[in-house]
Amino acid sequence: MNEIQVVHAGTVPYAEALEWQRELAEDRIAGRLPHDVLLLLEHPPVVTLGRNSQPRHVLQPAGIDVFEVERGGDVTFHGPGQLVGYPILDLHAYKQDLHWYLRTLEQALIEALGVLGIPAERNPGFTGVWTRGKKIASIGIHVKQWVTWHGFALNVTTDLTHFDRIVPCGIQGVEMTSVERETRNGKRETLWGESVAAVLTGFEKVFGTSVIPCPDGPARQDRASLRTPAVAEPGL
């Protein structure tokens, strides 16, 4: 069975996380990283523009960093209370098919939301996950030599007013929601841990893999600390 090492990274500025996952992907391609990795983290407020983004979809750019990145998709928002996952997976060990990978990421989140008691589904023609007609998770990926990076963003306790800054994923009229909003009688202070556990359960189920914690997770004090212990040289 394949193993995915999970790194619970806390809050990481977007630029640092982007460089980190690019390095991990290069290490995975070169064989310096002997296993897959799933980075789980939060970002300070930021807007990111995928390869298909349109400038008109950024409505209120003032006061927030904006990054153009190599992932697919349009514009999205990341911020506190949003569970961002960056899977660094070698698809040679799964299936060399980008459509399969996207659908499998969606299914992992659908399964996770089911664990949380939230009915979730796909929206035909769009990438991501919806519940009750509202979008709760966004997905955008990049793949090089069948190694993945970028990933998903699940709104847990996210301040949804931030999405007023953009046209989320370029979908006019889309309504965004969160685990907090969709969970009845849920306790806000426990939602993050429950959501993380549910996502890991979803990954294990649909990818047919086991997720293992990163031993002695690295501190987040400086750029040099943004490495996984398994990478001897500098290495979501």
C-alpha positions in Angstrom: 0.0 0.0 0.0 1.2 3.5 -0.8 1.9 5.9 2.0 1.4 9.6 2.2 3.3 11.5 4.9 1.2 14.3 6.3 2.7 17.5 7.5 0.5 19.7 9.6 2.2 23.0 8.9 0.1 25.6 10.6 -0.1 29.1 9.1 2.4 29.6 6.2 2.7 32.7 4.0 1.6 31.8 0.5 5.0 32.6 -1.2 6.8 30.3 1.2 4.4 27.5 0.8 4.6 27.8 -3.0 8.3 27.6 -3.0 8.2 24.7 -0.5 5.8 22.6 -2.6 7.8 23.3 -5.7 10.9 22.1 -4.0 9.2 19.0 -2.7 7.9 18.2 -6.2 11.3 18.5 -7.7 12.7 16.3 -5.0 10.0 13.7 -5.7 10.7 13.8 -9.4 14.5 13.4 -8.8 14.0 10.6 -6.3 15.5 12.6 -3.4 12.1 12.3 -1.6 11.2 8.6 -1.3 7.5 9.0 -0.4 4.5 11.2 -1.2 3.6 14.1 1.0 0.4 16.0 1.9 0.9 19.5 3.3 -2.0 20.7 5.4 -2.0 24.4 6.3 -3.6 27.8 6.3 -2.6 31.0 4.5 -2.9 34.6 5.5 -5.4 36.3 3.2 -4.3 36.0 -0.4 -5.7 35.8 -3.9 -4.2 33.4 -6.5 -4.6 33.4 -10.2 -4.5 30.2 -12.2 -3.5 29.7 -15.8 -7.1 30.4 -17.0 -7.7 33.4 -14.8 -9.3 36.6 -16.2 -8.3 40.0 -14.7 -11.9 41.1 -14.5 -12.5 38.3 -12.0 -10.5 40.2 -9.4 -13.0 42.7 -8.1 -11.2 44.2 -5.0 -7.5 43.7 -5.2 -6.5 46.5 -2.8 -5.0 45.5 0.5 -4.3 41.9 -0.3 -1.4 40.0 -2.0 -2.2 38.6 -5.5 -0.1 35.7 -7.0 0.0 34.4 -10.5 0.7 30.6 -10.3 1.0 27.6 -12.6 -2.0 25.7 -11.4 -5.0 25.2 -13.6 -8.3 27.1 -13.0 -9.2 30.7 -12.5 -9.1 33.0 -9.4 -9.5 31.9 -5.8 -9.1 33.2 -2.3 -7.1 31.6 0.6 -7.3 32.7 4.2 -7.6 31.8 7.8 -10.1 29.1 8.6 -9.6 27.5 5.2 -7.9 24.0 5.1 -5.5 24.1 2.2 -4.0 20.8 1.1 -1.0 20.4 -1.2 -0.6 16.7 -2.2 2.9 16.0 -3.6 2.0 12.7 -5.2 3.9 10.6 -7.8 1.0 9.4 -10.0 3.2 6.6 -11.4 2.1 4.8 -8.3 -1.6 5.5 -8.8 -2.8 6.3 -12.3 -1.2 8.6 -14.9 -4.4 10.4 -15.8 -5.1 14.0 -14.8 -8.9 13.7 -15.2 -8.8 10.7 -12.8 -6.7 12.7 -10.3 -9.0 15.7 -10.3 -12.1 13.5 -9.9 -10.3 11.5 -7.1 -9.4 14.7 -5.2 -13.0 15.7 -5.5 -14.2 12.3 -4.2 -11.8 12.5 -1.2 -13.4 15.8 -0.2 -16.9 14.5 -0.8 -16.1 11.5 1.4 -14.7 13.9 4.1 -17.8 16.1 4.1 -19.9 13.0 4.4 -18.0 12.1 7.6 -18.9 15.6 8.8 -22.6 15.1 8.0 -22.6 17.4 5.0 -24.0 16.1 1.7 -21.6 17.0 -1.0 -21.4 16.5 -4.8 -19.8 17.5 -8.0 -21.3 20.2 -10.2 -21.1 19.0 -13.8 -18.8 21.1 -16.0 -16.9 22.5 -13.0 -14.0 21.4 -10.8 -14.5 21.4 -7.1 -17.1 20.3 -4.5 -20.6 21.7 -3.8 -23.2 21.2 -1.2 -26.8 22.3 -1.4 -26.0 24.3 -4.5 -23.1 26.2 -2.9 -19.4 25.7 -3.4 -17.5 24.6 -0.4 -14.1 23.4 -1.8 -12.0 24.6 -4.7 -9.4 22.5 -6.6 -6.5 23.6 -8.8 -3.5 21.4 -9.7 -0.2 21.3 -11.6 1.6 18.2 -12.7 5.1 17.7 -13.9 6.5 14.3 -15.0 3.4 12.9 -13.2 4.2 14.5 -9.9 1.5 16.8 -8.5 1.5 20.0 -6.6 -1.0 22.7 -5.7 -4.3 21.1 -4.6 -7.5 21.9 -2.7 -9.0 24.5 -0.4 -11.8 23.5 1.9 -13.7 26.3 3.7 -13.9 25.3 7.3 -14.4 28.5 9.4 -13.4 30.9 6.6 -14.7 34.4 6.6 -16.8 34.1 3.4 -17.0 37.9 2.9 -13.4 37.7 1.5 -14.9 36.0 -1.6 -16.6 39.3 -2.4 -13.1 40.4 -3.6 -13.3 38.0 -6.6 -15.5 36.0 -8.9 -14.6 32.6 -7.3 -13.2 30.3 -9.9 -14.6 32.6 -12.5 -18.1 31.3 -11.9 -20.5 34.2 -12.1 -23.1 34.1 -9.3 -21.6 31.2 -7.4 -22.3 31.2 -3.6 -19.5 30.1 -1.4 -20.1 28.2 1.9 -18.1 26.5 4.7 -18.2 23.6 7.0 -19.1 25.9 9.8 -22.1 27.3 7.9 -23.3 23.9 6.8 -22.8 22.0 10.1 -25.8 22.3 12.3 -25.0 22.5 16.0 -21.3 22.2 15.2 -18.9 23.6 17.8 -16.6 26.1 16.0 -13.6 25.2 18.2 -13.6 21.6 17.2 -14.5 21.9 13.5 -10.8 22.3 12.4 -9.6 19.1 14.0 -12.7 17.2 12.8 -12.3 18.5 9.3 -8.6 17.5 9.1 -9.4 14.0 10.4 -12.3 13.7 7.9 -10.0 14.8 5.0 -7.4 12.2 5.9 -10.1 9.5 6.1 -11.3 10.6 2.6 -7.7 10.4 1.2 -7.2 6.9 2.6 -10.5 5.6 1.2 -10.3 6.9 -2.3 -6.6 6.8 -3.0 -6.2 3.4 -1.3 -3.3 4.7 0.7 -2.3 5.1 4.3 -1.6 8.5 5.7 1.1 8.8 8.3 2.1 11.8 10.4 5.4 13.5 9.8 7.6 12.7 12.8 8.7 15.6 14.8 7.0 18.1 12.5 9.3 21.0 11.7 9.0 24.4 13.3 7.8 27.4 11.2 10.2 30.0 12.4 12.2 30.7 9.2 12.5 29.6 5.6 15.0 26.9 6.3 12.6 25.2 8.7 10.0 24.7 5.9 11.3 21.2 5.0 10.2 17.7 5.7 12.7 15.7 7.8 12.8 13.0 5.1 14.5 15.4 2.7 18.2 15.5 3.5 19.0 18.5 1.3 16.7 21.5 1.1 13.3 20.2 0.2 1.5 22.3 0.8 
